[in-house]
Amino acid sequence: MKSKKITLILILLTLLSIPLFSSTVGVPTEMADLVIQIGFIIIIAKISGIIFTRLKMPAVLGELIAGVIIGPHFLGSISFPGFQHGLFPLITHGNLPVSSELYAIATIASILLLFVAGMETDLALFLKFSIKGSIIGVSGVIASFALGAITTAVWFGKPFMDPTCLFMGVLSTATSVGITARIFSDHKKMDTPEGVTILSAAVIDDVIGIILLAIVIGITGVSSSIEGASIDWKVILMIGIKAISVWLGATIIGMLLASRISRFLKIFKSVSAFSMIALALGFLLAGLFEKEGLAMIIGAYVMGLTLSKTDIAFVIQDEIHSIYNFFVPVFFCVMGMMVNLHNLFSFEVLIFGSLFSALAIIAKLIGCGTPALFLNFNFLGSLRIGMGMVPRGEVALIIAGIGLSSGRLNPTMFSISIFMTLLTTLLPPPLISLLIKNPKKGTKKDVKGFDSTIIEYSFPSGEVRELIVSKILSSIENEGFFVNKVEMDQPVFHMRKDAVFFSMNYDEQKIYFNSDKSDVSFIKTVVYESILSIHDVINKLKSLAKPDDMRKDLVSDNSRIEFNVFKVITKDTIKTNLTGETKDEIIRELIQILADQNLIEDQIEVYDSVMERENAMSTGMQFGIALPHGKTHTGVSQMVAALGVKKKGIDFDSLDGEPSKIFVLLISNKSNANPHIQFLSAISSILNFEDAREKILSSNSAEEIWDVLNEYHKGNSK
C-alpha cells in the first residue's frame, strides 16, 4: 500500500511539472492553478460517481455530468477572488476549451484506461467462443459504422468520406461491455450463453473498432479527401493495410513474446516495481503507435492485451488500481468539461442527437441480434445480446476527444457524441435487467457447459474457514502463483501461474473453487496439505499455550484505557437487576436489552455467535466479571454492547470458580472493521479496579453505573 501511494505521488508531481517547461512567465501561478484544478476535479468526480452508483447508474455518467457542470462553458468560467476568469477559464484559441496541460493529463488517463482494458480482455473466452463472437461483433460494427456515418453525411450534406462522418461512424461502433457485464453478474447470469457471447463479441467489437479508428485517422490525414477532391482509393487501401498490419503485427509479436516479457518483468522481484515497468511499456508502445500515425490508445491496448495472457496480469491490475482510480475519473470529468452547454441544448444537437442515438441503438440491436438468430439463439436470446451490446462508454468518449482535439470534430459534433453516449448508457441497463429476469431460455437448443467445475468444502465455523483460507493462500503463493483479491459482495481470489488459472471465494462456513477439471487434483492436494499443516500447528500450540493463564491476564493489569467505551455502551443498554439464573438466561437477557433498543437485526444469529464463543472457552473471568461476545454477518450492522448486573451472582464457568456478577455483552459485524478487541481491553481495564466493581454493584440505576464507568475511564485514559 505504501509503495502505491509513493508511486502515485511521484507520477502526480511529474505531471504537475509540465507547466515548468512551457513558459518562464507566470509559472508559479499556472502551477498553483493546475494543482487546484486537479484537486477540485478529483473531489467532484468522486462525489458524483458515488451518488450515481447509489442511484444504480454507472459512475462514469456522474463523472461526465460533473465535468459538464464545472466546465468552462458553465460554472467553471465564473469569476471569484483569486480566479479572475474562473477556476476553469474558457480557452478560445485552438480546438480545446480547456488548458493543454489539463487535456494532457486526460490523454494519459485514456492511455491508462485502454491499457487496463487490454489486460482485462479474456483471450481464452474469446478463442472458445470466437466463431459466434466474431460473427456478432463484426456484424454489429458494420451496421453501427455504416448507419452512423451515413446518417451524419445525409443530415449535414457531407460526403461519406468526410472526416466528421467517418469519426461519427467509428464512435458508433464502441461498446461499453462493462455496464452489461455488471448487470449480468448481478443477476448471476454471466455464465449463460448470452452472457459469454456478449463478452466474446465485445472483444471483437473493441478490436475492430480500434483498427477502424487507426484507418480513419490515416484517411482523414490525406489532404485530398479532406478538401473534397477525388478520392484516391489506392492511397486509402494502403492506409488500411498499414493500420491493420501494424496493429496485427504488434499483437502477434506481443502474444509470441508474452511469456518472455513476463519473465523480464519478474526479474525486478517487487510486484510494485514490475507493475510500474509494465505500465511504462504500455506508454512506450502508445507513443510508438502515435509516431506511426495511429492513435496512442491502440498501442496501449495492444500492450495490455499482450500482458493479459501472463500470470502477472491480475497483480499488475491490482497494483496500478490506485493510479487508475486517480486518472480515469479525471478523464471523464475533462471530457464533460469540453461540452458546450449551449451546443448541447441547441435544437440541432437535441434533434440530430436523438436521431443519432436512436439509430445507434437500432444498429446494435439489428447488427448483433440478427446473426444471433442463426447461431442457436431464439428471439429472446437475440434481443438480450443485441441490447447488451448497446451501451457506449469510455471508448466512445476517447474517440470523440481525439476527434475534437485534432479538429476532425467541431464542438457541435462533439456535443452530439456526448449526447449519444449519455442516452445509450442510461437507457439500456433497465431494459437489459428486464430481459434477464425473464426465466425463459435464450437458446433454441441446450448448450453444453464449460469444461470447468466447482469444488466445495464445508467447515464447522467461520473462524475455522478463515484459518483455512489464510493457509491456502499462503500455500498457493509459496507454489509461485500470483494471487489477486477482488472485492465484491464476498472476496474473490484469482490464482494464476503460467497457463493454470482458478478462482476461490467463500461464505460463512464454505470455500468454493472454480477451476478447469484438469486442475482439481492440484486444488484438493493444496487444501489437504493446508488442513494437515494447521492440525500440526494446533497440536504444538496445545503444548505451549495455557488459555486459562492467559485469560487471567486479561483482567490482571492496570493498562491504559485508550478506547472510549461510551461509543458503544449507552445508558439505555445498562441494566442493574438482571433476572436470569443461568448463563444461557443471562446471555438471552442481555441480547434482549439490545433488541429493545432496535440495535439487533437477527437475535437468533447473535445468540448463536455468542454461544459459539462460549462453547470454545467460557468468557467468565475472575473478580465476578464475565465478557460474553461474538461476531455475526447480519445479526448487527454495527458494534453494540450491553452491561448488566446480577448482585447475587450466577455460575458462569469463571476462572476463579466464583459467581459472576457484572456482565458485559459485545456484538460486532464480521464484515465491517470494528474495534472489537479494543473495547474488550478497555472495559476489562476499567473493571479491573476493585473500587469500580464495588461502586457498580452498589449502584441502583443505569445513570449511576454510567457515572462510574465515566469516572474510571477519564481517570485512566492517557
Legacy VTK file of the C-alpha trace (Angstrom):
# vtk DataFile Version 3.0
C-alpha trace
ASCII
DATASET POLYDATA
POINTS 718 float
0.000 0.000 0.000
2.842 2.374 0.882
4.566 1.767 -2.448
1.320 2.508 -4.307
0.965 5.851 -2.566
4.590 6.796 -3.253
4.202 5.865 -6.920
1.011 7.888 -7.218
2.652 10.940 -5.632
5.675 10.715 -7.940
3.501 10.485 -11.051
1.372 13.387 -9.877
4.440 15.551 -9.209
5.833 14.667 -12.643
2.605 15.636 -14.369
2.327 18.850 -12.434
5.802 19.855 -13.600
4.540 20.132 -17.211
3.887 23.895 -16.961
7.504 24.472 -15.903
8.672 23.616 -19.395
6.104 25.692 -21.239
6.999 29.180 -20.083
9.024 31.019 -17.506
6.440 33.747 -17.126
3.721 33.233 -14.574
4.827 29.673 -13.896
4.055 29.707 -10.150
0.501 30.895 -10.839
-0.056 28.336 -13.607
1.311 25.601 -11.357
-0.946 26.583 -8.482
-3.972 26.800 -10.782
-3.335 23.335 -12.208
-2.864 21.796 -8.760
-6.120 23.343 -7.520
-7.959 22.285 -10.704
-6.879 18.659 -10.367
-7.753 18.536 -6.681
-11.167 20.036 -7.341
-11.854 17.685 -10.267
-10.977 14.580 -8.243
-13.228 15.573 -5.336
-16.199 16.488 -7.552
-15.754 13.445 -9.808
-15.605 11.032 -6.876
-18.638 12.538 -5.142
-20.632 12.467 -8.381
-19.559 8.894 -9.097
-20.659 7.746 -5.632
-24.032 9.499 -5.972
-24.730 7.896 -9.360
-23.617 4.483 -8.094
-26.110 4.717 -5.246
-28.761 5.655 -7.794
-27.960 2.356 -9.555
-26.386 4.168 -12.509
-22.820 3.952 -13.872
-20.322 6.135 -12.000
-18.918 7.294 -15.335
-22.145 9.198 -16.012
-21.794 11.066 -12.738
-18.204 11.986 -13.555
-19.145 13.081 -17.065
-22.075 15.238 -15.934
-19.952 16.730 -13.140
-17.458 17.817 -15.798
-20.203 19.496 -17.815
-21.361 21.439 -14.733
-17.925 22.613 -13.554
-16.591 23.115 -17.081
-15.635 26.398 -18.761
-18.963 26.570 -20.607
-20.915 26.722 -17.326
-19.719 27.266 -13.725
-16.003 26.956 -14.498
-15.706 30.392 -16.099
-17.456 32.290 -13.282
-15.071 34.809 -11.732
-14.331 34.816 -7.991
-11.457 36.061 -5.764
-8.157 34.580 -6.856
-9.557 33.379 -10.172
-10.395 36.350 -12.355
-11.521 34.199 -15.285
-12.900 31.330 -13.205
-11.396 28.086 -11.940
-11.632 26.591 -15.436
-11.392 29.576 -17.817
-12.608 29.110 -21.366
-9.716 28.752 -23.812
-10.770 30.487 -27.012
-7.746 29.658 -29.161
-7.220 26.155 -30.557
-9.673 23.276 -30.697
-9.978 22.667 -26.954
-11.871 24.768 -24.382
-9.585 23.561 -21.557
-5.864 24.108 -20.974
-3.405 21.921 -22.858
-1.919 20.765 -19.531
-5.286 19.542 -18.290
-6.022 17.801 -21.579
-2.555 16.188 -21.451
-3.487 14.579 -18.143
-6.785 13.382 -19.665
-4.829 11.874 -22.568
-2.574 9.989 -20.161
-5.728 8.736 -18.440
-7.119 7.460 -21.757
-3.893 5.515 -22.378
-4.089 4.005 -18.897
-7.760 3.150 -19.413
-7.107 1.235 -22.661
-4.024 -0.449 -21.170
-6.185 -1.873 -18.370
-8.966 -2.721 -20.854
-6.458 -4.792 -22.820
-5.357 -6.673 -19.694
-8.995 -7.359 -18.797
-9.642 -8.963 -22.189
-10.277 -12.678 -21.706
-8.417 -14.269 -24.606
-9.370 -17.802 -23.581
-13.034 -16.813 -23.612
-12.577 -15.102 -26.944
-10.973 -18.166 -28.519
-13.578 -20.536 -27.067
-16.478 -18.533 -28.499
-14.589 -16.856 -31.328
-16.893 -18.008 -34.126
-20.151 -16.731 -32.631
-18.438 -13.702 -31.119
-16.742 -12.828 -34.412
-19.922 -13.049 -36.452
-21.956 -10.998 -33.962
-19.161 -8.489 -33.291
-18.318 -7.903 -36.953
-21.985 -7.581 -37.884
-22.562 -5.070 -35.091
-19.538 -2.977 -36.111
-20.545 -2.895 -39.788
-24.139 -1.889 -39.013
-23.102 0.758 -36.463
-20.333 2.284 -38.575
-22.396 2.418 -41.750
-25.512 3.796 -40.096
-23.562 6.350 -38.046
-21.516 7.653 -40.959
-24.402 7.658 -43.477
-26.789 9.399 -41.061
-24.235 12.142 -40.403
-23.494 12.522 -44.116
-27.160 12.788 -45.104
-28.166 15.139 -42.260
-25.306 17.601 -42.771
-24.983 17.187 -46.530
-21.403 15.917 -46.359
-19.717 13.200 -48.423
-19.451 9.792 -46.776
-15.634 10.016 -46.680
-15.691 13.344 -44.821
-13.615 13.158 -41.583
-16.625 14.100 -39.439
-18.788 11.342 -40.934
-16.051 8.760 -40.554
-15.378 9.705 -36.928
-19.091 9.603 -36.073
-19.225 6.166 -37.669
-16.255 4.909 -35.635
-17.532 6.141 -32.272
-20.896 4.480 -33.073
-19.150 1.094 -33.051
-17.879 1.342 -29.461
-19.378 -0.940 -26.806
-19.059 -0.439 -23.045
-19.416 -4.087 -22.152
-18.505 -3.363 -18.517
-22.002 -1.990 -17.891
-23.662 -5.068 -19.409
-21.271 -7.434 -17.633
-22.123 -5.840 -14.275
-25.866 -6.294 -14.892
-25.465 -9.937 -15.953
-23.199 -10.550 -12.956
-25.685 -9.010 -10.517
-28.350 -11.397 -11.828
-25.928 -14.374 -11.676
-26.233 -14.776 -15.469
-22.652 -14.076 -16.531
-22.007 -17.719 -17.412
-25.133 -18.064 -19.582
-24.791 -18.481 -23.376
-25.932 -14.866 -23.833
-23.507 -13.504 -21.219
-20.489 -15.338 -22.601
-21.389 -14.494 -26.207
-21.694 -10.782 -25.377
-18.256 -10.784 -23.734
-16.600 -12.542 -26.667
-18.407 -10.338 -29.210
-17.306 -7.255 -27.262
-13.670 -8.322 -27.642
-14.115 -8.484 -31.422
-16.077 -5.228 -31.313
-13.262 -3.413 -29.482
-10.536 -4.818 -31.709
-12.281 -3.901 -34.968
-13.293 -0.516 -33.582
-9.684 0.255 -32.690
-8.492 -0.839 -36.149
-11.182 1.324 -37.751
-10.018 4.277 -35.674
-6.475 3.766 -36.921
-7.675 3.597 -40.526
-9.904 6.654 -40.181
-7.104 8.697 -38.596
-4.915 7.777 -41.542
-7.599 8.513 -44.129
-8.523 11.875 -42.628
-4.883 12.822 -42.754
-4.942 12.666 -46.547
-5.437 16.246 -47.681
-7.259 15.350 -50.902
-10.102 13.610 -49.112
-10.385 16.401 -46.546
-10.648 19.016 -49.249
-13.340 17.056 -51.022
-11.218 16.259 -54.084
-11.455 12.942 -55.871
-10.764 10.028 -53.597
-7.601 8.051 -54.250
-8.772 4.588 -53.225
-5.272 3.190 -53.724
-3.975 5.537 -51.015
-6.883 4.654 -48.732
-6.274 0.945 -49.320
-2.605 1.352 -48.403
-3.571 3.265 -45.270
-5.940 0.470 -44.285
-3.338 -2.207 -44.958
-0.756 -0.278 -42.953
-3.094 0.220 -39.991
-4.166 -3.428 -39.919
-0.602 -4.658 -40.466
0.880 -2.542 -37.682
-1.890 -3.480 -35.248
-1.974 -7.164 -36.179
1.808 -7.421 -36.341
2.257 -5.805 -32.936
-0.456 -8.009 -31.440
1.009 -11.243 -32.840
4.516 -10.296 -31.722
3.129 -9.409 -28.310
1.365 -12.751 -27.989
4.518 -14.626 -29.020
6.713 -12.659 -26.626
4.211 -12.518 -23.745
5.941 -15.180 -21.657
9.353 -13.580 -22.224
8.034 -10.150 -21.296
6.559 -11.699 -18.160
9.906 -13.301 -17.246
11.667 -9.988 -17.868
9.281 -8.162 -15.549
9.676 -10.807 -12.836
13.407 -10.081 -12.735
12.530 -6.987 -10.730
11.042 -9.220 -7.972
8.943 -6.499 -6.380
5.323 -6.526 -7.573
5.248 -2.749 -7.354
8.396 -2.420 -9.475
7.409 -4.747 -12.314
3.859 -3.342 -12.376
5.186 0.155 -12.938
7.561 -1.081 -15.641
4.658 -2.905 -17.320
2.708 0.350 -17.333
5.771 2.121 -18.727
5.885 -0.407 -21.589
2.261 0.456 -22.300
3.159 4.135 -22.562
6.175 3.398 -24.766
4.128 1.363 -27.228
1.399 4.019 -27.176
3.957 6.639 -28.182
5.384 4.442 -30.955
1.911 3.882 -32.404
1.305 7.636 -32.400
4.598 8.094 -34.247
3.327 5.660 -36.889
0.224 7.771 -37.402
-2.030 5.548 -35.288
-3.789 6.520 -32.045
-1.847 6.139 -28.783
-4.710 4.206 -27.210
-4.206 1.442 -29.797
-0.643 0.840 -28.641
-1.731 0.870 -25.004
-4.463 -1.680 -25.750
-2.010 -3.960 -27.589
0.404 -3.958 -24.637
-2.435 -4.644 -22.219
-3.641 -7.460 -24.471
-0.115 -8.905 -24.529
0.072 -8.974 -20.729
-3.476 -10.346 -20.372
-2.319 -13.913 -21.025
0.504 -13.800 -18.454
0.247 -14.953 -14.859
1.047 -11.470 -13.551
-1.862 -9.700 -15.282
-4.090 -9.683 -12.207
-1.433 -8.429 -9.817
-0.452 -5.649 -12.223
-4.079 -4.529 -12.389
-4.300 -4.613 -8.614
-1.041 -2.715 -8.169
-1.952 0.130 -10.542
-5.525 0.269 -9.236
-4.880 3.391 -7.166
-3.319 5.170 -10.165
-6.265 4.086 -12.315
-8.720 5.431 -9.737
-6.880 8.744 -9.761
-6.617 9.311 -13.506
-9.769 7.799 -15.014
-12.332 9.987 -13.162
-10.224 12.972 -14.249
-10.533 11.799 -17.859
-14.330 11.523 -17.782
-14.648 14.832 -15.968
-12.413 16.608 -18.503
-14.425 15.074 -21.360
-17.540 16.575 -19.781
-15.785 19.931 -19.385
-15.277 20.120 -23.143
-19.024 20.015 -23.779
-20.520 23.345 -24.796
-23.838 23.530 -22.935
-25.185 25.994 -25.467
-24.491 23.451 -28.211
-25.720 20.508 -26.133
-29.156 22.034 -25.650
-29.362 23.583 -29.074
-32.173 22.489 -31.384
-29.739 20.887 -33.803
-27.992 18.767 -31.174
-31.217 17.701 -29.464
-32.924 16.692 -32.708
-29.995 15.105 -34.516
-28.572 13.745 -31.243
-31.854 11.953 -30.520
-31.992 10.558 -34.063
-28.333 9.548 -33.992
-28.751 7.877 -30.577
-31.882 6.011 -31.685
-30.118 4.727 -34.797
-27.056 3.797 -32.718
-29.302 1.627 -30.532
-31.097 0.119 -33.539
-27.784 -0.610 -35.274
-26.574 -2.751 -32.356
-29.949 -4.433 -31.871
-30.184 -5.427 -35.521
-26.475 -5.786 -36.267
-25.777 -8.039 -33.249
-29.224 -9.535 -32.668
-29.984 -10.703 -36.205
-26.972 -13.019 -36.689
-27.619 -14.434 -33.202
-30.923 -15.807 -34.527
-28.910 -18.084 -36.809
-26.472 -19.129 -34.050
-28.824 -21.201 -31.854
-30.366 -18.183 -30.089
-34.117 -17.621 -30.110
-35.745 -14.182 -30.314
-35.399 -13.561 -26.551
-31.734 -14.575 -26.534
-31.009 -12.452 -29.614
-32.735 -9.473 -28.019
-30.626 -9.905 -24.880
-27.438 -9.977 -26.948
-28.429 -7.005 -29.095
-29.433 -4.888 -26.093
-26.322 -5.987 -24.173
-24.115 -4.579 -26.944
-25.866 -1.173 -26.974
-24.187 0.744 -24.094
-21.426 3.116 -25.197
-18.917 4.482 -22.756
-15.241 5.174 -22.296
-14.014 4.188 -25.781
-16.633 6.364 -27.498
-15.562 9.298 -25.332
-11.890 8.723 -26.115
-12.625 8.662 -29.856
-14.728 11.825 -29.543
-11.922 13.523 -27.601
-9.391 12.595 -30.292
-11.737 13.950 -32.942
-12.226 17.256 -31.108
-8.565 17.803 -30.259
-7.485 17.076 -33.846
-10.125 19.342 -35.354
-11.898 16.471 -37.114
-14.976 17.058 -34.935
-16.315 20.522 -34.179
-17.864 21.403 -30.774
-21.374 20.686 -32.077
-20.480 17.173 -33.259
-18.612 16.570 -30.001
-21.769 17.551 -28.078
-23.771 15.115 -30.212
-21.237 12.403 -29.347
-21.670 13.098 -25.627
-25.449 13.188 -26.028
-25.385 9.771 -27.729
-23.051 8.330 -25.087
-25.322 9.508 -22.278
-28.516 8.110 -23.839
-27.023 4.765 -24.876
-25.571 4.326 -21.398
-28.675 5.366 -19.450
-31.455 3.642 -21.394
-30.223 0.034 -21.896
-29.481 -1.104 -18.269
-33.126 -1.264 -17.068
-34.154 -2.938 -20.338
-31.318 -5.476 -20.064
-32.354 -6.257 -16.468
-35.962 -6.759 -17.603
-34.886 -9.165 -20.345
-32.631 -11.133 -17.992
-35.377 -11.506 -15.384
-37.454 -13.405 -17.932
-36.993 -17.038 -16.821
-37.235 -18.420 -20.368
-34.123 -19.776 -22.069
-32.477 -17.702 -24.754
-31.269 -20.639 -26.854
-33.130 -22.928 -29.244
-31.191 -25.969 -28.035
-29.427 -26.633 -24.736
-25.794 -25.571 -24.743
-23.112 -27.830 -23.324
-21.423 -26.257 -20.303
-17.824 -25.255 -19.918
-15.052 -27.705 -19.148
-14.841 -26.351 -15.615
-16.033 -27.497 -12.237
-16.776 -26.160 -8.769
-15.132 -27.766 -5.736
-16.786 -27.114 -2.397
-15.517 -27.570 1.163
-17.560 -27.125 4.356
-16.174 -26.210 7.784
-17.777 -26.164 11.253
-17.435 -22.403 11.794
-16.442 -19.139 10.190
-13.299 -18.986 12.329
-12.115 -22.369 11.063
-12.894 -21.380 7.490
-10.963 -18.139 7.946
-7.933 -20.039 9.218
-8.052 -22.499 6.315
-8.387 -19.704 3.726
-5.341 -17.936 5.144
-3.256 -21.110 4.972
-4.452 -21.968 1.453
-3.490 -18.519 0.169
-0.069 -18.845 1.788
0.436 -22.299 0.253
-0.670 -21.132 -3.194
1.748 -18.189 -3.122
4.572 -20.485 -1.994
3.886 -22.548 -5.134
4.734 -19.486 -7.224
1.174 -18.458 -8.035
0.180 -14.807 -8.251
-2.892 -14.120 -6.135
-5.220 -11.199 -6.743
-8.093 -10.311 -4.401
-11.207 -8.809 -5.980
-13.589 -7.125 -3.538
-17.222 -7.943 -4.308
-20.117 -8.910 -2.020
-17.698 -11.596 -0.853
-13.969 -11.510 -1.701
-12.916 -13.484 -4.777
-9.304 -14.607 -5.181
-7.838 -15.180 -8.634
-4.834 -17.525 -8.677
-2.635 -17.743 -11.733
0.671 -19.297 -12.726
1.607 -19.634 -16.391
-1.377 -21.396 -18.060
-3.006 -22.550 -14.803
-5.832 -20.357 -13.543
-8.552 -20.869 -10.940
-10.547 -18.759 -8.513
-11.604 -19.117 -4.879
-14.400 -17.479 -2.917
-16.201 -18.304 0.316
-19.174 -17.629 2.562
-19.570 -18.108 6.320
-18.630 -21.804 6.512
-17.794 -22.910 2.959
-14.960 -22.438 0.470
-15.584 -22.706 -3.274
-13.038 -23.261 -6.043
-13.858 -22.727 -9.721
-11.299 -24.363 -11.967
-10.631 -26.408 -15.037
-11.229 -30.105 -14.423
-7.570 -30.836 -15.083
-6.590 -28.743 -12.019
-8.929 -30.420 -9.500
-6.249 -32.779 -8.185
-3.860 -29.893 -7.510
-6.525 -27.899 -5.625
-7.549 -30.891 -3.486
-3.906 -31.519 -2.617
-3.405 -27.887 -1.581
-6.488 -27.963 0.660
-5.485 -31.289 2.232
-1.918 -30.144 2.927
-3.182 -26.837 4.345
-5.534 -28.584 6.777
-2.803 -31.023 7.784
-0.376 -28.161 8.403
-2.896 -26.323 10.602
-3.570 -29.550 12.503
0.133 -29.877 13.305
0.339 -26.237 14.407
-2.658 -26.650 16.732
-1.082 -29.682 18.377
2.096 -27.699 19.006
0.115 -24.796 20.413
-1.608 -27.078 22.888
1.721 -27.882 24.463
2.838 -24.245 24.594
-0.246 -22.187 25.382
-2.225 -22.254 28.622
-5.507 -20.477 27.827
-6.666 -20.262 31.438
-3.481 -18.465 32.481
-3.779 -16.107 29.529
-7.427 -15.434 30.387
-6.421 -14.392 33.893
-4.022 -11.826 32.465
-6.884 -10.077 30.674
-8.134 -8.546 33.919
-4.961 -8.534 35.973
-3.179 -5.486 34.566
-3.885 -1.787 35.074
-3.369 -0.964 31.396
-4.014 2.300 29.636
-7.625 2.828 28.534
-7.457 4.250 25.008
-10.808 3.194 23.573
-13.887 5.226 24.513
-16.393 2.610 25.688
-19.165 5.217 25.609
-19.152 4.968 21.835
-20.749 1.555 22.318
-22.392 1.418 25.762
-25.234 3.840 26.428
-27.435 4.412 29.478
-30.243 2.634 27.608
-28.172 -0.552 27.321
-27.344 -0.783 31.047
-29.494 -2.851 33.423
-28.969 -3.052 37.204
-31.183 -6.017 38.036
-30.754 -8.967 35.695
-33.245 -11.740 36.477
-31.604 -14.717 34.755
-30.385 -17.610 36.887
-28.192 -19.411 34.343
-25.537 -18.486 31.807
-27.966 -19.066 28.952
-30.676 -16.917 30.540
-28.267 -14.059 31.291
-26.973 -14.015 27.708
-30.508 -14.027 26.301
-31.484 -11.201 28.667
-28.518 -9.064 27.604
-29.378 -9.680 23.956
-32.960 -8.636 24.655
-31.727 -5.323 26.120
-30.102 -4.549 22.761
-33.130 -5.793 20.833
-35.416 -3.469 22.801
-33.298 -0.556 21.562
-33.581 -1.790 17.958
-29.842 -2.462 17.825
-30.143 -6.101 16.727
-31.370 -7.304 13.340
-31.289 -11.061 13.970
-31.460 -12.227 17.597
-31.005 -15.899 16.723
-27.792 -15.263 14.803
-26.474 -13.060 17.624
-27.245 -15.721 20.237
-25.599 -18.449 18.129
-22.440 -16.374 17.671
-22.131 -15.694 21.419
-22.716 -19.349 22.335
-20.208 -20.467 19.709
-17.609 -18.375 21.530
-18.751 -19.671 24.936
-18.523 -23.285 23.784
-14.961 -22.692 22.632
-13.986 -21.203 26.003
-16.030 -19.546 28.713
-15.800 -15.756 28.931
-16.267 -15.881 32.688
-13.166 -14.128 34.034
-12.248 -13.555 37.657
-13.365 -10.961 40.230
-17.017 -11.606 39.291
-16.644 -10.361 35.692
-17.990 -12.044 32.526
-17.462 -10.700 28.998
-19.623 -12.744 26.594
-19.103 -11.633 22.998
-19.465 -12.692 19.391
-19.253 -11.626 15.755
-22.015 -12.018 13.177
-22.599 -11.344 9.480
-26.141 -9.984 9.599
-27.070 -10.022 13.297
-25.981 -6.410 13.789
-24.932 -3.653 11.413
-22.538 -2.003 13.864
-20.761 -2.842 17.119
-23.131 -2.781 20.119
-22.796 -3.624 23.811
-24.952 -4.100 26.895
-23.958 -4.116 30.581
-25.951 -5.926 33.246
-25.587 -6.616 36.974
-26.730 -9.657 38.961
-25.774 -8.785 42.543
-26.036 -12.275 43.995
-24.174 -13.691 41.019
-24.526 -16.896 38.956
-22.262 -19.702 37.846
-20.622 -18.603 34.583
-17.709 -21.074 34.493
-15.385 -18.335 35.725
-11.637 -18.743 36.143
-11.640 -18.456 39.935
-14.787 -20.533 40.355
-16.606 -17.587 41.934
-20.063 -16.405 40.799
-20.089 -13.765 38.062
-21.953 -10.552 38.927
-21.032 -7.978 36.268
-21.756 -8.925 32.658
-20.778 -7.028 29.508
-22.109 -8.391 26.202
-20.395 -7.242 22.987
-21.605 -7.963 19.438
-19.975 -6.730 16.222
-20.293 -7.272 12.485
-17.763 -9.548 10.814
-17.868 -7.724 7.509
-17.056 -4.296 8.924
-13.881 -3.111 10.585
-14.732 -2.813 14.289
-12.560 -2.108 17.374
-13.867 -5.350 18.929
-10.687 -6.236 20.800
-10.065 -2.607 21.788
-13.447 -2.458 23.501
-12.866 -5.720 25.410
-9.463 -4.461 26.509
-10.842 -1.088 27.608
-13.806 -2.448 29.586
-11.575 -5.096 31.197
-9.162 -2.374 32.316
-11.985 -0.391 33.937
-13.463 -3.425 35.708
-10.014 -4.455 36.898
-10.255 -1.730 39.561
-11.816 -3.174 42.715
-13.342 0.188 43.645
-15.022 0.394 40.241
-16.553 -3.067 40.649
-17.828 -2.265 44.139
-19.395 1.006 43.013
-21.107 -0.714 40.068
-22.530 -3.451 42.320
-23.852 -0.864 44.768
-25.437 1.298 42.054
-29.216 1.438 41.866
-29.635 2.936 38.407
-28.143 2.913 34.944
-27.106 6.555 35.425
-25.003 5.662 38.488
-23.225 2.859 36.629
-22.653 5.229 33.700
-21.035 7.738 36.071
-18.734 5.055 37.497
-17.573 3.991 34.033
-17.043 7.613 33.087
-15.049 8.300 36.244
-12.616 5.438 35.755
-12.357 5.981 32.024
-11.346 9.619 32.453
-9.035 8.857 35.334
-7.047 6.221 33.461
-7.076 7.239 29.808
-3.816 8.782 28.599
LINES 1 719
718 0 1 2 3 4 5 6 7 8 9 10 11 12 13 14 15 16 17 18 19 20 21 22 23 24 25 26 27 28 29 30 31 32 33 34 35 36 37 38 39 40 41 42 43 44 45 46 47 48 49 50 51 52 53 54 55 56 57 58 59 60 61 62 63 64 65 66 67 68 69 70 71 72 73 74 75 76 77 78 79 80 81 82 83 84 85 86 87 88 89 90 91 92 93 94 95 96 97 98 99 100 101 102 103 104 105 106 107 108 109 110 111 112 113 114 115 116 117 118 119 120 121 122 123 124 125 126 127 128 129 130 131 132 133 134 135 136 137 138 139 140 141 142 143 144 145 146 147 148 149 150 151 152 153 154 155 156 157 158 159 160 161 162 163 164 165 166 167 168 169 170 171 172 173 174 175 176 177 178 179 180 181 182 183 184 185 186 187 188 189 190 191 192 193 194 195 196 197 198 199 200 201 202 203 204 205 206 207 208 209 210 211 212 213 214 215 216 217 218 219 220 221 222 223 224 225 226 227 228 229 230 231 232 233 234 235 236 237 238 239 240 241 242 243 244 245 246 247 248 249 250 251 252 253 254 255 256 257 258 259 260 261 262 263 264 265 266 267 268 269 270 271 272 273 274 275 276 277 278 279 280 281 282 283 284 285 286 287 288 289 290 291 292 293 294 295 296 297 298 299 300 301 302 303 304 305 306 307 308 309 310 311 312 313 314 315 316 317 318 319 320 321 322 323 324 325 326 327 328 329 330 331 332 333 334 335 336 337 338 339 340 341 342 343 344 345 346 347 348 349 350 351 352 353 354 355 356 357 358 359 360 361 362 363 364 365 366 367 368 369 370 371 372 373 374 375 376 377 378 379 380 381 382 383 384 385 386 387 388 389 390 391 392 393 394 395 396 397 398 399 400 401 402 403 404 405 406 407 408 409 410 411 412 413 414 415 416 417 418 419 420 421 422 423 424 425 426 427 428 429 430 431 432 433 434 435 436 437 438 439 440 441 442 443 444 445 446 447 448 449 450 451 452 453 454 455 456 457 458 459 460 461 462 463 464 465 466 467 468 469 470 471 472 473 474 475 476 477 478 479 480 481 482 483 484 485 486 487 488 489 490 491 492 493 494 495 496 497 498 499 500 501 502 503 504 505 506 507 508 509 510 511 512 513 514 515 516 517 518 519 520 521 522 523 524 525 526 527 528 529 530 531 532 533 534 535 536 537 538 539 540 541 542 543 544 545 546 547 548 549 550 551 552 553 554 555 556 557 558 559 560 561 562 563 564 565 566 567 568 569 570 571 572 573 574 575 576 577 578 579 580 581 582 583 584 585 586 587 588 589 590 591 592 593 594 595 596 597 598 599 600 601 602 603 604 605 606 607 608 609 610 611 612 613 614 615 616 617 618 619 620 621 622 623 624 625 626 627 628 629 630 631 632 633 634 635 636 637 638 639 640 641 642 643 644 645 646 647 648 649 650 651 652 653 654 655 656 657 658 659 660 661 662 663 664 665 666 667 668 669 670 671 672 673 674 675 676 677 678 679 680 681 682 683 684 685 686 687 688 689 690 691 692 693 694 695 696 697 698 699 700 701 702 703 704 705 706 707 708 709 710 711 712 713 714 715 716 717
